[in-house]
Amino acid sequence: MARRNFGSVEKLPSGKYRAYYKVEGRRVNAPHTFSSVTDARHFLATVQADTLRQTLRMPSSAGKVTLVDYANSWNKRPGIKETTRKDYESDLRIHLLPTLGSYRLDRITPDIVRCWYNDLSSRTGEAALKRAYRTLSAIMGQAVNDEIISSSPCKIKNGGKFKGAERPVLSIEELNSVAISVPDRYSALVHVLAWLAVRPGEACALRRSDLNLNSVNPTVTIRRRVSTKTGTFSFDTPKTEAGKRTISVPPHLVPIIQEHLSEFTLPGDDAIVFTTNSGNPAVDTGARKIKQGLIAIGRPDVRAYDLRHTGQTLAAENGASLRELMHRMGHSSPNASLVYQHRTQDHGRETAERLSEKASNVLQFRNQKVG
């Protein structure tokens, strides 16, 4: 251990160095570790100078709060969508608090975070690891903003960035086969998920009033989503403004939706379009039935959610621009404007028509099912 007149520097098992000093008999650790003794001593020199100038800002006693207490309070803050709150709650309960929950915020160092990260990486998948790290980083970032700690200990480069494996794509023939193999009630849902490239939660939150099928330019407007993360059917708005969008419907899809409406959707503008036999939104049951259909046609590698990826691939192959693809998917763009959105819908009509031309040779309606 190296000592100076002001503060001390100690070497950690990791090979890095920790600087600390005492104020009124209380030990105060530097907010992070250092790669060399020199860097640690420079930090102490800066603190000593601030002390002499009487500009040293003592760490708040709030820094003694533990991660479990602060994180639970952080997750209760207003303005969070309930589904997002449930995601954070899951990350905390499963991945963060069992290991880090008892630590004081001011005692969580980059080394501790890295050890937690490496340990978690050996026990869970990459997607869960990256999401948990992003949650921890968000919590510690807020603690910095709240002036509880002076800097975040989350220093792992690209620790929260995740690039998932390329999702599988169905051919038009396979897509049609899935729509035929599922129960009739969910056949149109297969087509809507794929040809409109929407999320299952968005499709199953659609109401009759969101559909405009009797015009030259038929459209579907995404205004809400439905989820069961809270243990019941919970309706909410899309996460971003870009998620609220109007999508041009390929002409071949119009009669498919209309047939579904006449057979399976209750009357009235507020009636939910895709429901189960009991009248609940089909978000979970529909996904399960579609998965069974995918297995039946020999594509167990595909999920219901992947139909969205199939739709985007088909649109891209048929001339959709990058901006139009972003619009269809509901992805945010800082440069988006009302003028751009209008142009996107015009281009969307052209792409929708090309998609119908592509489908016309292989499309079968449910009344063409065999046996």
RODO-2510 file (C-alpha; in nm, 4 decimals, decimal comma):
residues 371
     n   res          X          Y          Z
     1     m     0,0000     0,0000     0,0000
     2     a     0,1376     0,3402    -0,0982
     3     r     0,0722     0,6282     0,1435
     4     r     0,0870     1,0060     0,1095
     5     n     0,0132     1,2924     0,3431
     6     f    -0,3361     1,3167     0,1972
     7     g    -0,5205     0,9929     0,1333
     8     s    -0,3957     0,6486     0,0455
     9     v    -0,3726     0,4188    -0,2543
    10     e    -0,4202     0,0432    -0,2328
    11     k    -0,3713    -0,2244    -0,4945
    12     l    -0,6704    -0,4477    -0,5618
    13     p    -0,6638    -0,8197    -0,6521
    14     s    -0,7587    -0,7188    -1,0066
    15     g    -0,4302    -0,5295    -1,0418
    16     k    -0,5989    -0,1899    -1,0387
    17     y    -0,5687     0,0719    -0,7674
    18     r    -0,8182     0,2300    -0,5335
    19     a    -0,7666     0,5766    -0,3860
    20     y    -0,9329     0,6854    -0,0634
    21     y    -0,9108     0,9633     0,1901
    22     k    -1,0687     1,0481     0,5228
    23     v    -1,2877     1,3393     0,6155
    24     e    -1,3821     1,3852     0,9805
    25     g    -1,2677     1,0305     1,0462
    26     r    -1,4836     0,8804     0,7740
    27     r    -1,3255     0,6912     0,4857
    28     v    -1,4281     0,8113     0,1406
    29     n    -1,3406     0,5935    -0,1611
    30     a    -1,2725     0,7386    -0,5045
    31     p    -1,5780     0,6864    -0,7276
    32     h    -1,3815     0,4498    -0,9532
    33     t    -1,0566     0,2517    -0,9636
    34     f    -0,7386     0,3458    -1,1493
    35     s    -0,5047     0,1581    -1,3801
    36     s    -0,1915     0,3000    -1,2200
    37     v    -0,0647     0,4399    -0,8896
    38     t     0,0111     0,7661    -1,0677
    39     d    -0,3495     0,8123    -1,1786
    40     a    -0,4725     0,7372    -0,8283
    41     r    -0,2317     0,9913    -0,6780
    42     h    -0,3391     1,2534    -0,9304
    43     f    -0,6959     1,2022    -0,8148
    44     l    -0,5928     1,2497    -0,4505
    45     a    -0,3986     1,5633    -0,5431
    46     t    -0,7104     1,7054    -0,7078
    47     v    -0,9216     1,6262    -0,4005
    48     q    -0,6599     1,7839    -0,1744
    49     a    -0,6561     2,0987    -0,3872
    50     d    -1,0359     2,1189    -0,3733
    51     t    -1,0164     2,0787     0,0032
    52     l    -0,7697     2,3672     0,0357
    53     r    -0,9890     2,5860    -0,1856
    54     q    -1,2915     2,4744     0,0159
    55     t    -1,4636     2,3633    -0,3044
    56     l    -1,4646     1,9919    -0,2238
    57     r    -1,8165     1,8521    -0,2520
    58     m    -1,8598     1,5761    -0,0006
    59     p    -2,0401     1,2668    -0,1240
    60     s    -2,4008     1,2671    -0,0128
    61     s    -2,4987     1,0282     0,2594
    62     a    -2,7483     0,9042     0,0026
    63     g    -2,4561     0,7202    -0,1514
    64     k    -2,4949     0,4702     0,1300
    65     v    -2,8236     0,3501    -0,0148
    66     t    -2,8089    -0,0025    -0,1520
    67     l    -2,8755    -0,0973    -0,5101
    68     v    -3,1876    -0,2916    -0,4165
    69     d    -3,3440     0,0103    -0,2449
    70     y    -3,2480     0,2578    -0,5140
    71     a    -3,3406     0,0283    -0,8059
    72     n    -3,6851    -0,0477    -0,6667
    73     s    -3,7493     0,3237    -0,6230
    74     w    -3,6107     0,3950    -0,9702
    75     n    -3,8473     0,1435    -1,1258
    76     k    -4,1472     0,3067    -0,9583
    77     r    -4,0814     0,6498    -1,1083
    78     p    -4,3683     0,7973    -1,3104
    79     g    -4,3739     0,7982    -1,6868
    80     i    -4,2717     0,4353    -1,7451
    81     k    -4,5022     0,2133    -1,9484
    82     e    -4,6223    -0,0811    -1,7436
    83     t    -4,4791    -0,3371    -1,9846
    84     t    -4,1386    -0,1678    -1,9634
    85     r    -4,1631    -0,1610    -1,5851
    86     k    -4,2245    -0,5366    -1,5878
    87     d    -3,9169    -0,5907    -1,8065
    88     y    -3,7016    -0,3931    -1,5620
    89     e    -3,8530    -0,5818    -1,2704
    90     s    -3,7600    -0,9115    -1,4341
    91     d    -3,4010    -0,8015    -1,4986
    92     l    -3,3637    -0,6858    -1,1387
    93     r    -3,5154    -0,9941    -0,9825
    94     i    -3,3356    -1,2524    -1,1956
    95     h    -3,0017    -1,1002    -1,2942
    96     l    -2,9089    -0,7941    -1,0880
    97     l    -3,0277    -0,7985    -0,7287
    98     p    -2,9228    -1,1533    -0,6324
    99     t    -2,5582    -1,0542    -0,6878
   100     l    -2,5426    -0,6762    -0,6569
   101     g    -2,8507    -0,5861    -0,4555
   102     s    -2,6798    -0,5607    -0,1159
   103     y    -2,4010    -0,3338    -0,2426
   104     r    -2,4087     0,0364    -0,1593
   105     l    -2,4192     0,2459    -0,4745
   106     d    -2,0914     0,4169    -0,3856
   107     r    -1,9230     0,0787    -0,3388
   108     i    -2,0098    -0,0622    -0,6812
   109     t    -1,6902    -0,0263    -0,8843
   110     p    -1,6146    -0,1027    -1,2493
   111     d    -1,4336    -0,4164    -1,1312
   112     i    -1,7420    -0,5368    -0,9460
   113     v    -1,9591    -0,4685    -1,2492
   114     r    -1,7177    -0,6527    -1,4765
   115     c    -1,7059    -0,9556    -1,2449
   116     w    -2,0866    -0,9623    -1,2337
   117     y    -2,1019    -0,9287    -1,6127
   118     n    -1,8540    -1,2093    -1,6763
   119     d    -2,0283    -1,4389    -1,4303
   120     l    -2,3705    -1,3687    -1,5787
   121     s    -2,2386    -1,4287    -1,9317
   122     s    -2,1550    -1,7868    -1,8307
   123     r    -2,5066    -1,8493    -1,7010
   124     t    -2,7428    -1,6856    -1,9474
   125     g    -2,7863    -1,5992    -2,3122
   126     e    -2,6400    -1,2945    -2,4802
   127     a    -2,9706    -1,1131    -2,5241
   128     a    -3,0562    -1,1402    -2,1520
   129     l    -2,7010    -1,0415    -2,0554
   130     k    -2,7032    -0,7288    -2,2697
   131     r    -3,0492    -0,6274    -2,1507
   132     a    -2,9527    -0,6691    -1,7852
   133     y    -2,6413    -0,4584    -1,8391
   134     r    -2,8468    -0,1840    -2,0036
   135     t    -3,0796    -0,1865    -1,7043
   136     l    -2,7891    -0,1575    -1,4591
   137     s    -2,6324     0,1187    -1,6684
   138     a    -2,9605     0,3118    -1,6713
   139     i    -2,9914     0,2833    -1,2934
   140     m    -2,6357     0,3967    -1,2276
   141     g    -2,6708     0,6775    -1,4809
   142     q    -2,9740     0,8060    -1,2939
   143     a    -2,7803     0,7820    -0,9671
   144     v    -2,5193     1,0107    -1,1236
   145     n    -2,7925     1,2535    -1,2290
   146     d    -2,9292     1,2420    -0,8749
   147     e    -2,5766     1,3265    -0,7505
   148     i    -2,5690     1,0157    -0,5346
   149     i    -2,2504     0,8946    -0,7046
   150     s    -2,0077     1,0976    -0,9110
   151     s    -1,9708     0,8580    -1,2058
   152     s    -2,1211     0,5360    -1,3329
   153     p    -1,9260     0,2136    -1,2774
   154     c    -2,0681     0,0678    -1,6002
   155     k    -1,7602     0,0999    -1,8204
   156     i    -1,7745    -0,2161    -2,0331
   157     k    -1,7347    -0,1230    -2,3987
   158     n    -2,0389    -0,2352    -2,5984
   159     g    -2,1612    -0,4104    -2,2852
   160     g    -2,5244    -0,3419    -2,3716
   161     k    -2,5104    -0,3738    -2,7483
   162     f    -2,6703    -0,6848    -2,8874
   163     k    -2,6740    -0,8014    -3,2445
   164     g    -2,9058    -1,0971    -3,2636
   165     a    -2,8753    -1,3744    -3,5124
   166     e    -3,0383    -1,3175    -3,8494
   167     r    -3,4004    -1,4253    -3,8165
   168     p    -3,5345    -1,6865    -4,0591
   169     v    -3,7504    -1,5860    -4,3539
   170     l    -4,0396    -1,7775    -4,5072
   171     s    -4,1030    -1,8034    -4,8768
   172     i    -4,4415    -1,6893    -5,0039
   173     e    -4,5345    -2,0541    -5,0554
   174     e    -4,4436    -2,1372    -4,6937
   175     l    -4,6311    -1,8335    -4,5668
   176     n    -4,9391    -1,9447    -4,7532
   177     s    -4,9011    -2,2983    -4,6173
   178     v    -4,8914    -2,1702    -4,2601
   179     a    -5,2068    -1,9635    -4,3152
   180     i    -5,3825    -2,2751    -4,4429
   181     s    -5,2568    -2,5037    -4,1650
   182     v    -5,3712    -2,2919    -3,8696
   183     p    -5,7358    -2,2833    -3,7487
   184     d    -5,9481    -2,0579    -3,9681
   185     r    -5,9801    -1,7969    -3,6923
   186     y    -5,6037    -1,7267    -3,7085
   187     s    -5,5460    -1,7561    -4,0834
   188     a    -5,5866    -1,3843    -4,1568
   189     l    -5,3603    -1,3027    -3,8617
   190     v    -5,0755    -1,4885    -4,0348
   191     h    -5,1190    -1,2733    -4,3447
   192     v    -5,1471    -0,9464    -4,1491
   193     l    -4,8328    -1,0156    -3,9465
   194     a    -4,6346    -1,0899    -4,2605
   195     w    -4,7688    -0,8604    -4,5322
   196     l    -4,7972    -0,5581    -4,3019
   197     a    -4,4831    -0,6436    -4,0985
   198     v    -4,6520    -0,5559    -3,7686
   199     r    -4,5868    -0,6976    -3,4227
   200     p    -4,8274    -0,9572    -3,2814
   201     g    -4,9169    -0,7178    -2,9979
   202     e    -5,0016    -0,4478    -3,2532
   203     a    -5,2079    -0,6742    -3,4791
   204     c    -5,4063    -0,8155    -3,1869
   205     a    -5,4863    -0,4670    -3,0558
   206     l    -5,6472    -0,3604    -3,3850
   207     r    -6,0115    -0,2536    -3,3800
   208     r    -6,2514    -0,2230    -3,6692
   209     s    -6,2088     0,1562    -3,6596
   210     d    -5,8368     0,1132    -3,7361
   211     l    -5,9133    -0,0446    -4,0726
   212     n    -5,9846     0,1491    -4,3898
   213     l    -6,0438    -0,1201    -4,6494
   214     n    -6,3120     0,0321    -4,8710
   215     s    -6,1060     0,2932    -5,0508
   216     v    -5,8660     0,3210    -5,3406
   217     n    -5,5824     0,3258    -5,0888
   218     p    -5,6751     0,0720    -4,8171
   219     t    -5,4820     0,1189    -4,4932
   220     v    -5,4420    -0,0119    -4,1406
   221     t    -5,3548     0,2311    -3,8617
   222     i    -5,1493     0,1151    -3,5632
   223     r    -5,2568     0,3116    -3,2557
   224     r    -5,2040     0,0693    -2,9676
   225     r    -5,0570    -0,2636    -2,8618
   226     v    -5,1689    -0,5365    -2,6245
   227     s    -4,9571    -0,7455    -2,3881
   228     t    -5,0024    -1,0019    -2,1120
   229     k    -4,6783    -0,9201    -1,9281
   230     t    -4,8742    -0,7761    -1,6379
   231     g    -5,0698    -1,0997    -1,5947
   232     t    -5,3770    -0,9715    -1,7737
   233     f    -5,4560    -0,8162    -2,1114
   234     s    -5,3006    -0,4709    -2,0994
   235     f    -5,3494    -0,2160    -2,3782
   236     d    -5,0948     0,0590    -2,4259
   237     t    -4,9676     0,2965    -2,6919
   238     p    -4,6560     0,2096    -2,8952
   239     k    -4,3248     0,2908    -2,7272
   240     t    -4,2459     0,5765    -2,9659
   241     e    -4,4375     0,8212    -3,1812
   242     a    -4,2992     0,6419    -3,4865
   243     g    -4,4827     0,3321    -3,3669
   244     k    -4,8120     0,5108    -3,4325
   245     r    -4,8372     0,4698    -3,8069
   246     t    -5,0674     0,4066    -4,1013
   247     i    -4,9626     0,1248    -4,3334
   248     s    -5,0794     0,0681    -4,6891
   249     v    -5,2502    -0,2678    -4,7305
   250     p    -5,1501    -0,4829    -5,0296
   251     p    -5,4632    -0,5287    -5,2453
   252     h    -5,4561    -0,9093    -5,2178
   253     l    -5,4816    -0,8780    -4,8385
   254     v    -5,8066    -0,6782    -4,8406
   255     p    -6,0463    -0,9695    -4,9144
   256     i    -5,8623    -1,1881    -4,6623
   257     i    -5,9207    -0,9328    -4,3851
   258     q    -6,2777    -0,8691    -4,4958
   259     e    -6,3598    -1,2403    -4,4854
   260     h    -6,2128    -1,2600    -4,1353
   261     l    -6,4184    -0,9608    -4,0201
   262     s    -6,7417    -1,1122    -4,1459
   263     e    -6,6797    -1,4478    -3,9765
   264     f    -6,4854    -1,3805    -3,6570
   265     t    -6,5082    -1,0129    -3,5559
   266     l    -6,7992    -0,8665    -3,3628
   267     p    -6,9838    -0,5640    -3,5095
   268     g    -6,9041    -0,2106    -3,3940
   269     d    -6,6097     0,0223    -3,4452
   270     d    -6,4522    -0,0734    -3,1110
   271     a    -6,4616    -0,4480    -3,1764
   272     i    -6,1195    -0,6155    -3,1582
   273     v    -6,0339    -0,7698    -3,4945
   274     f    -5,8342    -1,0757    -3,3842
   275     t    -5,9761    -1,2614    -3,0858
   276     t    -5,9870    -1,6123    -2,9424
   277     n    -6,3035    -1,8204    -2,9234
   278     s    -6,3680    -1,6655    -2,5816
   279     g    -6,3397    -1,3113    -2,7188
   280     n    -5,9994    -1,2199    -2,5697
   281     p    -5,7246    -1,0608    -2,7801
   282     a    -5,5448    -1,3374    -2,9675
   283     v    -5,1934    -1,2176    -2,8831
   284     d    -5,0810    -1,5317    -2,6959
   285     t    -5,3173    -1,7937    -2,8355
   286     g    -5,2636    -1,6703    -3,1901
   287     a    -4,8853    -1,6886    -3,1541
   288     r    -4,9141    -2,0412    -3,0163
   289     k    -5,1405    -2,1568    -3,2998
   290     i    -4,9108    -2,0021    -3,5588
   291     k    -4,6098    -2,1742    -3,3999
   292     q    -4,7945    -2,5048    -3,4279
   293     g    -4,8630    -2,4287    -3,7934
   294     l    -4,4973    -2,3498    -3,8546
   295     i    -4,3963    -2,6807    -3,6996
   296     a    -4,6542    -2,8570    -3,9151
   297     i    -4,4979    -2,7249    -4,2373
   298     g    -4,1469    -2,8174    -4,1247
   299     r    -4,0277    -2,4744    -4,0059
   300     p    -3,9871    -2,5106    -3,6274
   301     d    -3,7048    -2,2551    -3,6434
   302     v    -3,9538    -1,9730    -3,7080
   303     r    -4,1651    -1,7870    -3,4508
   304     a    -4,4851    -1,5920    -3,5026
   305     y    -4,2842    -1,2725    -3,4455
   306     d    -4,0565    -1,3675    -3,7370
   307     l    -4,3432    -1,3219    -3,9813
   308     r    -4,2761    -0,9496    -3,9389
   309     h    -3,9206    -1,0038    -4,0567
   310     t    -4,0489    -1,2039    -4,3523
   311     g    -4,2772    -0,9151    -4,4478
   312     q    -3,9948    -0,6620    -4,4318
   313     t    -3,7717    -0,8842    -4,6431
   314     l    -4,0426    -0,9189    -4,9055
   315     a    -4,0994    -0,5427    -4,9064
   316     a    -3,7267    -0,4729    -4,9443
   317     e    -3,6999    -0,7222    -5,2273
   318     n    -3,9824    -0,5410    -5,4039
   319     g    -3,8356    -0,1937    -5,3967
   320     a    -3,9228    -0,0427    -5,0584
   321     s    -3,6864     0,2380    -4,9610
   322     l    -3,5029     0,2461    -4,6290
   323     r    -3,7332     0,5187    -4,5026
   324     e    -4,0412     0,3272    -4,6043
   325     l    -3,9132     0,0151    -4,4288
   326     m    -3,8589     0,2201    -4,1127
   327     h    -4,2119     0,3561    -4,1413
   328     r    -4,3656     0,0113    -4,1859
   329     m    -4,1726    -0,1223    -3,8870
   330     g    -4,2534     0,1787    -3,6690
   331     h    -3,8886     0,2626    -3,6010
   332     s    -3,7962     0,6118    -3,4852
   333     s    -3,6038     0,8555    -3,7017
   334     p    -3,4846     1,1976    -3,5792
   335     n    -3,5399     1,3382    -3,9264
   336     a    -3,8964     1,2178    -3,9660
   337     s    -4,1513     1,4843    -4,0539
   338     l    -4,5139     1,5091    -4,1569
   339     v    -4,4093     1,5742    -4,5164
   340     y    -4,1889     1,2648    -4,5116
   341     q    -4,4700     1,0557    -4,3624
   342     h    -4,7056     1,1606    -4,6409
   343     r    -4,4463     1,0683    -4,9021
   344     t    -4,3869     0,7369    -4,7276
   345     q    -4,7537     0,6434    -4,7546
   346     d    -4,7513     0,7251    -5,1280
   347     h    -4,4511     0,4991    -5,1772
   348     g    -4,6187     0,2432    -4,9519
   349     r    -4,9053     0,2110    -5,2010
   350     e    -4,6600     0,1239    -5,4790
   351     t    -4,4844    -0,1345    -5,2661
   352     a    -4,8146    -0,2839    -5,1491
   353     e    -4,9265    -0,3336    -5,5092
   354     r    -4,5960    -0,5014    -5,5979
   355     l    -4,6362    -0,7338    -5,3013
   356     s    -4,9783    -0,8399    -5,4263
   357     e    -4,8371    -0,9107    -5,7706
   358     k    -4,5743    -1,1294    -5,6067
   359     a    -4,8358    -1,3207    -5,4084
   360     s    -5,0963    -1,3642    -5,6789
   361     n    -4,9446    -1,6786    -5,8295
   362     v    -4,9364    -1,8820    -5,5092
   363     l    -5,2013    -1,7322    -5,2822
   364     q    -5,4784    -1,9647    -5,1689
   365     f    -5,7803    -1,8570    -4,9704
   366     r    -5,9124    -2,0642    -4,6826
   367     n    -6,2006    -2,1963    -4,8919
   368     q    -5,9411    -2,3691    -5,1087
   369     k    -5,8164    -2,5905    -4,8262
   370     v    -5,8092    -2,9535    -4,9139
   371     g    -5,9827    -3,2106    -4,6964
***
